[in-house]
């Protein structure tokens, strides 16, 4: 269900989030957390017999990307099968987003946090992907080992693990 395709011309795929309730509240919260974000439209649809509740559809942008959210009653709860991955430029951005999204939510392992609305986020440094693709499997192993010990990611710890010198080999 979309309110308007005119609001997001040229956008082929738009994530659609189904909330039991609070879709508008969630969208406004997310827009307050991420730069280049705003709620663009809210449609409150009256109850449709035989339905007993109204439906709210919200279109919004997060960091320049389109989303649609709907409050329409009980459906499937959010789970880890899908999450929103945020590539952060520095520790300050990780700290700010982690604090905002975990407020009323639940911090989880390896940079994941479930927000107060049940949506899972991965708050990670932009450099993590390159670290994990490094051809040196020992580097990857050290980074992964460090990452598995974290809830909120600490970039300096990952950098140290990545740059750690190989142990000398006895002759």
PEVENDA-V905793 format. One record per backbone hydrogen bond with DSSP energy under -1.0 kcal/mol. CO is the residue of the C=O (numbers start at 1). NH is the residue of the N-H. Records with the same first field share a line. If there is no record, write none. Layout:
BEGIN
CO=NH  NH
END
This chain:
BEGIN
8=11
15=68
17=70
19=72
20=73
22=26
23=27
24=28
25=29
26=30
27=31
28=32
29=33
30=34
36=64
38=61
41=59
43=57
45=55
48=51
55=45
56=71
57=43
58=69
59=40  41
60=67
61=38
62=65
65=62
67=60
68=17
69=58
70=19
71=56
79=82
84=122
86=124
88=126
90=94
91=95
92=96
93=97
94=98
95=99
96=100
97=101
98=102
102=105
106=114
109=112
111=123
112=108
113=121
114=106
115=118
119=115
120=84
121=113
122=86
124=88
125=128
127=131
128=132
131=134
135=137
136=140
137=141
138=142
139=143
140=144
141=145
142=146
143=147
144=148
146=149
147=150
150=110
151=111
154=158
155=159
156=160
157=161
158=162
159=163
160=164
END
